[in-house]
Amino acid sequence: MSKSVIIINGPNLNLLGTREPEIYGAVTLKDIEAGTRAHGEKIGIEIDFFQSNNEGELVDAIQGAAGKHGGIILNAAAYTHTSVALQDAIKATGVPTIEVHLSNVFSREEFRHHSYISPVAAGVICGFGAKGYVLALDALADLID
Ligand code: DQA
């Protein structure tokens, strides 16, 4: 499988930088993209980066990874807690997926404690802000070796 990874971001993550900075900090999605691309170059992994506010487009992006990308890094944002469709897409494609959240969802509201992604993810990283994406990239690098 190719040494390439797609990073998929769900709803409202396009607003990072101005969205609830007390929770998500000042980092923008562009900053996260630049940081993960730079790290990817260092460790020899090509990166596609995608964001959508629409559930179906996220499903399409997951399906599109099959046969094209060795792994998926997924911050499904609020759809994490609601979407059977995203869980089914990950199962159907079988592409190793790491679930990432900027915030520690377990220290927040109860409804954020349940994830439809975790049962089908290779691993979960949350609470480390933008660094979580870099950690996920390192973890995937080992998985797709
Ligand atoms: C989030 C956590 C989710 O609960 C929330 O709906 C988000 C962002 C995170 O990165 O911390 O939109 O996925």
Backbone and ligand atoms as CSV (ligand in chain L), in Angstrom:
chain,resi,resn,atom,element,x,y,z
A,1,MET,N,N,0.852,-1.200,0.000
A,1,MET,CA,C,0.000,0.000,0.000
A,1,MET,C,C,0.884,1.245,0.000
A,2,SER,N,N,0.393,2.284,-0.630
A,2,SER,CA,C,1.188,3.502,-0.798
A,2,SER,C,C,1.450,4.184,0.550
A,3,LYS,N,N,2.559,4.918,0.602
A,3,LYS,CA,C,2.867,5.691,1.814
A,3,LYS,C,C,2.178,7.035,1.688
A,4,SER,N,N,0.880,6.964,1.663
A,4,SER,CA,C,0.147,8.223,1.641
A,4,SER,C,C,-1.071,8.097,2.544
A,5,VAL,N,N,-1.423,9.236,3.081
A,5,VAL,CA,C,-2.467,9.269,4.108
A,5,VAL,C,C,-3.426,10.399,3.763
A,6,ILE,N,N,-4.693,10.184,4.027
A,6,ILE,CA,C,-5.626,11.310,3.904
A,6,ILE,C,C,-6.078,11.745,5.299
A,7,ILE,N,N,-6.048,13.044,5.508
A,7,ILE,CA,C,-6.511,13.623,6.766
A,7,ILE,C,C,-7.874,14.253,6.496
A,8,ILE,N,N,-8.883,13.724,7.177
A,8,ILE,CA,C,-10.266,14.129,6.919
A,8,ILE,C,C,-10.820,14.853,8.154
A,9,ASN,N,N,-11.335,16.029,7.915
A,9,ASN,CA,C,-11.852,16.868,9.009
A,9,ASN,C,C,-13.325,17.179,8.813
A,10,GLY,N,N,-14.074,17.056,9.900
A,10,GLY,CA,C,-15.514,17.239,9.820
A,10,GLY,C,C,-15.982,18.660,10.121
A,11,PRO,N,N,-17.266,18.776,10.467
A,11,PRO,CA,C,-17.937,20.070,10.538
A,11,PRO,C,C,-17.353,21.032,11.561
A,12,ASN,N,N,-17.323,22.284,11.144
A,12,ASN,CA,C,-16.908,23.424,11.973
A,12,ASN,C,C,-15.398,23.512,12.205
A,13,LEU,N,N,-14.658,22.514,11.737
A,13,LEU,CA,C,-13.207,22.591,11.913
A,13,LEU,C,C,-12.602,23.641,10.973
A,14,ASN,N,N,-13.359,24.021,9.938
A,14,ASN,CA,C,-12.925,25.144,9.083
A,14,ASN,C,C,-12.879,26.462,9.870
A,15,LEU,N,N,-13.551,26.494,11.017
A,15,LEU,CA,C,-13.608,27.727,11.805
A,15,LEU,C,C,-12.532,27.798,12.895
A,16,LEU,N,N,-11.662,26.785,12.927
A,16,LEU,CA,C,-10.605,26.802,13.955
A,16,LEU,C,C,-9.811,28.100,13.852
A,17,GLY,N,N,-9.438,28.621,14.998
A,17,GLY,CA,C,-8.744,29.917,15.022
A,17,GLY,C,C,-9.650,30.965,15.651
A,18,THR,N,N,-10.937,30.888,15.264
A,18,THR,CA,C,-11.903,31.818,15.877
A,18,THR,C,C,-12.959,31.061,16.684
A,19,ARG,N,N,-13.099,29.768,16.435
A,19,ARG,CA,C,-14.141,28.979,17.101
A,19,ARG,C,C,-13.721,28.600,18.522
A,20,GLU,N,N,-14.527,28.997,19.497
A,20,GLU,CA,C,-14.289,28.620,20.907
A,20,GLU,C,C,-12.791,28.478,21.237
A,21,PRO,N,N,-12.054,29.585,21.140
A,21,PRO,CA,C,-10.600,29.493,21.343
A,21,PRO,C,C,-10.205,28.984,22.728
A,22,GLU,N,N,-11.111,29.141,23.696
A,22,GLU,CA,C,-10.795,28.647,25.047
A,22,GLU,C,C,-10.728,27.111,25.060
A,23,ILE,N,N,-11.364,26.477,24.067
A,23,ILE,CA,C,-11.304,25.010,23.965
A,23,ILE,C,C,-10.286,24.584,22.910
A,24,TYR,N,N,-10.353,25.232,21.739
A,24,TYR,CA,C,-9.565,24.739,20.601
A,24,TYR,C,C,-8.292,25.533,20.333
A,25,GLY,N,N,-8.094,26.635,21.080
A,25,GLY,CA,C,-6.875,27.413,20.898
A,25,GLY,C,C,-6.946,28.305,19.666
A,26,ALA,N,N,-5.789,28.837,19.274
A,26,ALA,CA,C,-5.727,29.817,18.188
A,26,ALA,C,C,-5.330,29.175,16.863
A,27,VAL,N,N,-5.006,27.907,16.897
A,27,VAL,CA,C,-4.514,27.238,15.688
A,27,VAL,C,C,-5.622,27.151,14.627
A,28,THR,N,N,-5.260,27.395,13.362
A,28,THR,CA,C,-6.236,27.283,12.274
A,28,THR,C,C,-6.065,25.933,11.580
A,29,LEU,N,N,-7.052,25.584,10.750
A,29,LEU,CA,C,-6.943,24.318,10.015
A,29,LEU,C,C,-5.783,24.391,9.019
A,30,LYS,N,N,-5.542,25.585,8.475
A,30,LYS,CA,C,-4.385,25.791,7.575
A,30,LYS,C,C,-3.080,25.499,8.312
A,31,ASP,N,N,-2.996,25.963,9.575
A,31,ASP,CA,C,-1.796,25.687,10.383
A,31,ASP,C,C,-1.621,24.179,10.574
A,32,ILE,N,N,-2.742,23.498,10.851
A,32,ILE,CA,C,-2.673,22.047,11.074
A,32,ILE,C,C,-2.228,21.358,9.786
A,33,GLU,N,N,-2.783,21.821,8.664
A,33,GLU,CA,C,-2.392,21.235,7.375
A,33,GLU,C,C,-0.884,21.433,7.135
A,34,ALA,N,N,-0.407,22.665,7.365
A,34,ALA,CA,C,1.017,22.952,7.115
A,34,ALA,C,C,1.901,22.095,8.029
A,35,GLY,N,N,1.518,21.994,9.295
A,35,GLY,CA,C,2.308,21.230,10.269
A,35,GLY,C,C,2.368,19.753,9.933
A,36,THR,N,N,1.227,19.195,9.533
A,36,THR,CA,C,1.223,17.757,9.233
A,36,THR,C,C,1.943,17.490,7.904
A,37,ARG,N,N,1.792,18.401,6.935
A,37,ARG,CA,C,2.515,18.220,5.660
A,37,ARG,C,C,4.031,18.246,5.895
A,38,ALA,N,N,4.472,19.207,6.733
A,38,ALA,CA,C,5.914,19.319,7.025
A,38,ALA,C,C,6.401,18.033,7.691
A,39,HIS,N,N,5.627,17.520,8.638
A,39,HIS,CA,C,6.040,16.285,9.314
A,39,HIS,C,C,6.000,15.094,8.348
A,40,GLY,N,N,4.979,15.084,7.503
A,40,GLY,CA,C,4.876,14.020,6.497
A,40,GLY,C,C,6.099,13.986,5.588
A,41,GLU,N,N,6.566,15.164,5.177
A,41,GLU,CA,C,7.761,15.228,4.317
A,41,GLU,C,C,8.957,14.622,5.023
A,42,LYS,N,N,9.069,14.940,6.326
A,42,LYS,CA,C,10.207,14.425,7.119
A,42,LYS,C,C,10.211,12.903,7.182
A,43,ILE,N,N,9.027,12.313,7.325
A,43,ILE,CA,C,8.977,10.857,7.530
A,43,ILE,C,C,8.548,10.116,6.257
A,44,GLY,N,N,8.474,10.844,5.148
A,44,GLY,CA,C,8.235,10.184,3.860
A,44,GLY,C,C,6.804,9.739,3.632
A,45,ILE,N,N,5.859,10.548,4.075
A,45,ILE,CA,C,4.446,10.227,3.836
A,45,ILE,C,C,3.775,11.389,3.120
A,46,GLU,N,N,3.128,11.078,2.010
A,46,GLU,CA,C,2.369,12.102,1.275
A,46,GLU,C,C,1.018,12.302,1.951
A,47,ILE,N,N,0.568,13.545,1.917
A,47,ILE,CA,C,-0.682,13.844,2.637
A,47,ILE,C,C,-1.700,14.521,1.726
A,48,ASP,N,N,-2.921,13.989,1.752
A,48,ASP,CA,C,-4.078,14.701,1.211
A,48,ASP,C,C,-4.829,15.259,2.414
A,49,PHE,N,N,-5.360,16.453,2.268
A,49,PHE,CA,C,-6.014,17.105,3.403
A,49,PHE,C,C,-7.391,17.557,2.965
A,50,PHE,N,N,-8.417,17.228,3.742
A,50,PHE,CA,C,-9.795,17.467,3.315
A,50,PHE,C,C,-10.635,17.910,4.510
A,51,GLN,N,N,-11.527,18.856,4.259
A,51,GLN,CA,C,-12.516,19.243,5.285
A,51,GLN,C,C,-13.877,19.403,4.642
A,52,SER,N,N,-14.907,18.953,5.338
A,52,SER,CA,C,-16.266,19.205,4.876
A,52,SER,C,C,-17.201,19.332,6.075
A,53,ASN,N,N,-18.227,20.142,5.862
A,53,ASN,CA,C,-19.277,20.259,6.879
A,53,ASN,C,C,-20.417,19.270,6.624
A,54,ASN,N,N,-20.283,18.482,5.542
A,54,ASN,CA,C,-21.372,17.589,5.118
A,54,ASN,C,C,-21.022,16.118,5.344
A,55,GLU,N,N,-21.917,15.414,6.010
A,55,GLU,CA,C,-21.659,14.018,6.372
A,55,GLU,C,C,-21.385,13.155,5.141
A,56,GLY,N,N,-22.219,13.329,4.084
A,56,GLY,CA,C,-22.064,12.491,2.885
A,56,GLY,C,C,-20.714,12.696,2.212
A,57,GLU,N,N,-20.225,13.931,2.239
A,57,GLU,CA,C,-18.905,14.190,1.636
A,57,GLU,C,C,-17.793,13.535,2.444
A,58,LEU,N,N,-18.006,13.425,3.748
A,58,LEU,CA,C,-17.018,12.726,4.586
A,58,LEU,C,C,-17.047,11.233,4.278
A,59,VAL,N,N,-18.252,10.684,4.084
A,59,VAL,CA,C,-18.381,9.275,3.681
A,59,VAL,C,C,-17.647,9.056,2.344
A,60,ASP,N,N,-17.878,9.957,1.389
A,60,ASP,CA,C,-17.214,9.841,0.078
A,60,ASP,C,C,-15.691,9.876,0.223
A,61,ALA,N,N,-15.206,10.750,1.098
A,61,ALA,CA,C,-13.748,10.866,1.282
A,61,ALA,C,C,-13.179,9.576,1.873
A,62,ILE,N,N,-13.905,8.975,2.813
A,62,ILE,CA,C,-13.442,7.702,3.414
A,62,ILE,C,C,-13.450,6.611,2.353
A,63,GLN,N,N,-14.551,6.514,1.596
A,63,GLN,CA,C,-14.623,5.502,0.526
A,63,GLN,C,C,-13.500,5.708,-0.483
A,64,GLY,N,N,-13.204,6.968,-0.792
A,64,GLY,CA,C,-12.187,7.299,-1.796
A,64,GLY,C,C,-10.779,6.910,-1.378
A,65,ALA,N,N,-10.590,6.668,-0.081
A,65,ALA,CA,C,-9.252,6.313,0.405
A,65,ALA,C,C,-8.870,4.884,0.031
A,66,ALA,N,N,-9.887,4.036,-0.198
A,66,ALA,CA,C,-9.603,2.623,-0.490
A,66,ALA,C,C,-8.799,2.508,-1.782
A,67,GLY,N,N,-7.684,1.803,-1.703
A,67,GLY,CA,C,-6.839,1.606,-2.876
A,67,GLY,C,C,-5.985,2.816,-3.231
A,68,LYS,N,N,-6.144,3.898,-2.522
A,68,LYS,CA,C,-5.397,5.120,-2.846
A,68,LYS,C,C,-4.487,5.557,-1.693
A,69,HIS,N,N,-4.996,5.408,-0.479
A,69,HIS,CA,C,-4.236,5.845,0.695
A,69,HIS,C,C,-4.015,4.657,1.632
A,70,GLY,N,N,-2.843,4.675,2.284
A,70,GLY,CA,C,-2.532,3.596,3.218
A,70,GLY,C,C,-3.219,3.766,4.557
A,71,GLY,N,N,-3.676,4.976,4.839
A,71,GLY,CA,C,-4.315,5.216,6.126
A,71,GLY,C,C,-5.134,6.486,6.110
A,72,ILE,N,N,-5.973,6.594,7.126
A,72,ILE,CA,C,-6.839,7.773,7.289
A,72,ILE,C,C,-6.628,8.332,8.694
A,73,ILE,N,N,-6.489,9.649,8.767
A,73,ILE,CA,C,-6.583,10.337,10.061
A,73,ILE,C,C,-7.912,11.083,10.024
A,74,LEU,N,N,-8.767,10.788,10.977
A,74,LEU,CA,C,-10.124,11.324,10.932
A,74,LEU,C,C,-10.474,12.086,12.202
A,75,ASN,N,N,-10.718,13.387,12.038
A,75,ASN,CA,C,-11.386,14.144,13.091
A,75,ASN,C,C,-12.787,14.419,12.566
A,76,ALA,N,N,-13.727,13.567,12.944
A,76,ALA,CA,C,-15.093,13.674,12.426
A,76,ALA,C,C,-15.886,14.744,13.165
A,77,ALA,N,N,-15.245,15.422,14.117
A,77,ALA,CA,C,-15.884,16.499,14.885
A,77,ALA,C,C,-17.227,16.005,15.447
A,78,ALA,N,N,-18.289,16.779,15.322
A,78,ALA,CA,C,-19.562,16.397,15.960
A,78,ALA,C,C,-20.130,15.087,15.407
A,79,TYR,N,N,-19.809,14.755,14.141
A,79,TYR,CA,C,-20.317,13.492,13.569
A,79,TYR,C,C,-19.734,12.262,14.274
A,80,THR,N,N,-18.625,12.464,14.984
A,80,THR,CA,C,-18.068,11.381,15.804
A,80,THR,C,C,-19.139,10.767,16.691
A,81,HIS,N,N,-19.981,11.662,17.226
A,81,HIS,CA,C,-20.922,11.252,18.276
A,81,HIS,C,C,-22.283,10.844,17.725
A,82,THR,N,N,-22.448,10.925,16.401
A,82,THR,CA,C,-23.786,10.682,15.831
A,82,THR,C,C,-23.807,9.759,14.615
A,83,SER,N,N,-22.659,9.547,13.955
A,83,SER,CA,C,-22.734,9.024,12.590
A,83,SER,C,C,-22.455,7.517,12.430
A,84,VAL,N,N,-23.523,6.764,12.264
A,84,VAL,CA,C,-23.399,5.350,11.884
A,84,VAL,C,C,-22.795,5.256,10.477
A,85,ALA,N,N,-23.137,6.228,9.632
A,85,ALA,CA,C,-22.651,6.198,8.238
A,85,ALA,C,C,-21.129,6.266,8.168
A,86,LEU,N,N,-20.513,7.060,9.025
A,86,LEU,CA,C,-19.042,7.143,9.019
A,86,LEU,C,C,-18.441,5.839,9.542
A,87,GLN,N,N,-19.046,5.268,10.582
A,87,GLN,CA,C,-18.553,3.977,11.074
A,87,GLN,C,C,-18.623,2.918,9.966
A,88,ASP,N,N,-19.765,2.872,9.282
A,88,ASP,CA,C,-19.942,1.882,8.205
A,88,ASP,C,C,-18.922,2.087,7.087
A,89,ALA,N,N,-18.640,3.350,6.760
A,89,ALA,CA,C,-17.694,3.635,5.670
A,89,ALA,C,C,-16.296,3.132,6.029
A,90,ILE,N,N,-15.892,3.359,7.279
A,90,ILE,CA,C,-14.551,2.905,7.710
A,90,ILE,C,C,-14.489,1.384,7.660
A,91,LYS,N,N,-15.557,0.725,8.151
A,91,LYS,CA,C,-15.608,-0.744,8.116
A,91,LYS,C,C,-15.551,-1.251,6.683
A,92,ALA,N,N,-16.323,-0.606,5.812
A,92,ALA,CA,C,-16.450,-1.069,4.423
A,92,ALA,C,C,-15.135,-0.937,3.669
A,93,THR,N,N,-14.392,0.139,3.915
A,93,THR,CA,C,-13.155,0.346,3.148
A,93,THR,C,C,-11.997,-0.436,3.746
A,94,GLY,N,N,-12.028,-0.644,5.062
A,94,GLY,CA,C,-10.950,-1.408,5.706
A,94,GLY,C,C,-9.614,-0.670,5.745
A,95,VAL,N,N,-9.609,0.617,5.483
A,95,VAL,CA,C,-8.351,1.386,5.532
A,95,VAL,C,C,-8.073,1.757,7.000
A,96,PRO,N,N,-6.859,1.445,7.506
A,96,PRO,CA,C,-6.552,1.767,8.906
A,96,PRO,C,C,-6.802,3.246,9.201
A,97,THR,N,N,-7.577,3.477,10.253
A,97,THR,CA,C,-8.029,4.842,10.561
A,97,THR,C,C,-7.684,5.202,11.993
A,98,ILE,N,N,-7.102,6.379,12.159
A,98,ILE,CA,C,-6.840,6.881,13.511
A,98,ILE,C,C,-7.778,8.053,13.774
A,99,GLU,N,N,-8.488,7.944,14.881
A,99,GLU,CA,C,-9.442,8.989,15.291
A,99,GLU,C,C,-8.683,10.044,16.104
A,100,VAL,N,N,-8.872,11.295,15.714
A,100,VAL,CA,C,-8.190,12.392,16.411
A,100,VAL,C,C,-9.215,13.428,16.880
A,101,HIS,N,N,-8.995,13.955,18.062
A,101,HIS,CA,C,-9.727,15.132,18.535
A,101,HIS,C,C,-8.741,16.098,19.160
A,102,LEU,N,N,-8.933,17.368,18.863
A,102,LEU,CA,C,-8.068,18.391,19.453
A,102,LEU,C,C,-8.246,18.434,20.962
A,103,SER,N,N,-9.501,18.430,21.388
A,103,SER,CA,C,-9.807,18.542,22.820
A,103,SER,C,C,-9.896,17.149,23.440
A,104,ASN,N,N,-9.813,17.125,24.780
A,104,ASN,CA,C,-10.041,15.866,25.494
A,104,ASN,C,C,-11.553,15.696,25.650
A,105,VAL,N,N,-12.139,14.934,24.737
A,105,VAL,CA,C,-13.601,14.818,24.722
A,105,VAL,C,C,-14.144,14.196,26.015
A,106,PHE,N,N,-13.300,13.463,26.731
A,106,PHE,CA,C,-13.757,12.797,27.958
A,106,PHE,C,C,-13.824,13.746,29.154
A,107,SER,N,N,-13.232,14.911,29.017
A,107,SER,CA,C,-13.335,15.895,30.102
A,107,SER,C,C,-14.437,16.910,29.795
A,108,ARG,N,N,-15.202,16.647,28.725
A,108,ARG,CA,C,-16.246,17.583,28.306
A,108,ARG,C,C,-17.640,16.971,28.543
A,109,GLU,N,N,-18.646,17.491,27.851
A,109,GLU,CA,C,-20.020,17.023,28.089
A,109,GLU,C,C,-20.132,15.514,27.834
A,110,GLU,N,N,-21.074,14.911,28.546
A,110,GLU,CA,C,-21.301,13.464,28.473
A,110,GLU,C,C,-21.531,12.985,27.028
A,111,PHE,N,N,-22.270,13.787,26.226
A,111,PHE,CA,C,-22.593,13.323,24.869
A,111,PHE,C,C,-21.352,13.191,23.996
A,112,ARG,N,N,-20.233,13.796,24.428
A,112,ARG,CA,C,-18.987,13.653,23.651
A,112,ARG,C,C,-18.194,12.413,24.056
A,113,HIS,N,N,-18.688,11.677,25.071
A,113,HIS,CA,C,-17.934,10.514,25.548
A,113,HIS,C,C,-18.154,9.303,24.661
A,114,HIS,N,N,-19.250,9.342,23.879
A,114,HIS,CA,C,-19.496,8.203,22.990
A,114,HIS,C,C,-19.028,8.521,21.577
A,115,SER,N,N,-18.324,7.573,20.968
A,115,SER,CA,C,-17.853,7.743,19.589
A,115,SER,C,C,-18.281,6.558,18.737
A,116,TYR,N,N,-18.851,6.861,17.571
A,116,TYR,CA,C,-19.142,5.802,16.595
A,116,TYR,C,C,-17.881,5.401,15.836
A,117,ILE,N,N,-16.829,6.212,15.953
A,117,ILE,CA,C,-15.593,5.942,15.203
A,117,ILE,C,C,-14.682,4.980,15.981
A,118,SER,N,N,-14.594,5.174,17.311
A,118,SER,CA,C,-13.618,4.412,18.108
A,118,SER,C,C,-13.663,2.895,17.914
A,119,PRO,N,N,-14.860,2.265,17.838
A,119,PRO,CA,C,-14.878,0.802,17.712
A,119,PRO,C,C,-14.237,0.280,16.418
A,120,VAL,N,N,-14.136,1.152,15.406
A,120,VAL,CA,C,-13.560,0.703,14.124
A,120,VAL,C,C,-12.225,1.399,13.830
A,121,ALA,N,N,-11.737,2.164,14.810
A,121,ALA,CA,C,-10.455,2.864,14.615
A,121,ALA,C,C,-9.305,1.977,15.089
A,122,ALA,N,N,-8.135,2.182,14.456
A,122,ALA,CA,C,-6.936,1.481,14.925
A,122,ALA,C,C,-6.483,2.065,16.254
A,123,GLY,N,N,-6.783,3.343,16.481
A,123,GLY,CA,C,-6.419,3.996,17.728
A,123,GLY,C,C,-7.071,5.354,17.817
A,124,VAL,N,N,-7.004,5.931,19.002
A,124,VAL,CA,C,-7.657,7.220,19.252
A,124,VAL,C,C,-6.664,8.146,19.957
A,125,ILE,N,N,-6.578,9.387,19.485
A,125,ILE,CA,C,-5.715,10.384,20.125
A,125,ILE,C,C,-6.583,11.605,20.406
A,126,CYS,N,N,-6.647,12.029,21.659
A,126,CYS,CA,C,-7.421,13.235,21.941
A,126,CYS,C,C,-6.805,14.021,23.072
A,127,GLY,N,N,-6.975,15.342,22.992
A,127,GLY,CA,C,-6.560,16.196,24.093
A,127,GLY,C,C,-5.218,16.877,23.907
A,128,PHE,N,N,-4.561,16.643,22.774
A,128,PHE,CA,C,-3.228,17.220,22.563
A,128,PHE,C,C,-3.215,18.323,21.519
A,129,GLY,N,N,-4.391,18.857,21.194
A,129,GLY,CA,C,-4.455,19.927,20.204
A,129,GLY,C,C,-3.928,19.475,18.855
A,130,ALA,N,N,-3.320,20.423,18.129
A,130,ALA,CA,C,-2.849,20.140,16.774
A,130,ALA,C,C,-1.794,19.031,16.754
A,131,LYS,N,N,-1.070,18.883,17.862
A,131,LYS,CA,C,-0.030,17.842,17.920
A,131,LYS,C,C,-0.612,16.446,17.715
A,132,GLY,N,N,-1.895,16.285,18.039
A,132,GLY,CA,C,-2.542,14.990,17.870
A,132,GLY,C,C,-2.466,14.486,16.432
A,133,TYR,N,N,-2.532,15.409,15.476
A,133,TYR,CA,C,-2.465,15.007,14.067
A,133,TYR,C,C,-1.075,14.471,13.719
A,134,VAL,N,N,-0.049,15.098,14.295
A,134,VAL,CA,C,1.337,14.663,14.048
A,134,VAL,C,C,1.574,13.302,14.714
A,135,LEU,N,N,1.040,13.155,15.928
A,135,LEU,CA,C,1.167,11.865,16.630
A,135,LEU,C,C,0.471,10.769,15.828
A,136,ALA,N,N,-0.685,11.112,15.265
A,136,ALA,CA,C,-1.443,10.126,14.468
A,136,ALA,C,C,-0.659,9.735,13.213
A,137,LEU,N,N,0.024,10.708,12.634
A,137,LEU,CA,C,0.818,10.435,11.436
A,137,LEU,C,C,1.950,9.454,11.759
A,138,ASP,N,N,2.619,9.680,12.880
A,138,ASP,CA,C,3.685,8.758,13.302
A,138,ASP,C,C,3.120,7.355,13.543
A,139,ALA,N,N,1.950,7.301,14.180
A,139,ALA,CA,C,1.344,5.995,14.461
A,139,ALA,C,C,0.976,5.291,13.163
A,140,LEU,N,N,0.432,6.053,12.211
A,140,LEU,CA,C,0.039,5.442,10.924
A,140,LEU,C,C,1.261,4.991,10.122
A,141,ALA,N,N,2.341,5.762,10.236
A,141,ALA,CA,C,3.572,5.412,9.508
A,141,ALA,C,C,3.992,4.001,9.868
A,142,ASP,N,N,3.882,3.651,11.151
A,142,ASP,CA,C,4.235,2.299,11.597
A,142,ASP,C,C,3.225,1.284,11.065
A,143,LEU,N,N,1.944,1.654,11.103
A,143,LEU,CA,C,0.894,0.711,10.699
A,143,LEU,C,C,0.963,0.368,9.223
A,144,ILE,N,N,1.371,1.341,8.385
A,144,ILE,CA,C,1.353,1.079,6.932
A,144,ILE,C,C,2.735,0.715,6.406
A,145,ASP,N,N,3.687,0.476,7.314
A,145,ASP,CA,C,5.038,0.061,6.893
A,145,ASP,C,C,5.001,-1.286,6.199
L,1,DQA,C1,C,-13.684,17.699,18.296
L,1,DQA,C2,C,-14.535,17.275,19.496
L,1,DQA,C3,C,-16.003,17.114,19.112
L,1,DQA,O1,O,-16.763,16.738,20.247
L,1,DQA,C4,C,-16.550,18.428,18.585
L,1,DQA,O2,O,-17.887,18.258,18.147
L,1,DQA,C5,C,-15.697,19.022,17.516
L,1,DQA,C6,C,-14.246,18.946,17.632
L,1,DQA,C7,C,-12.229,17.982,18.670
L,1,DQA,O3,O,-11.385,18.016,17.780
L,1,DQA,O4,O,-11.929,18.196,19.867
L,1,DQA,O5,O,-16.204,19.677,16.602
L,1,DQA,O6,O,-13.689,16.626,17.356
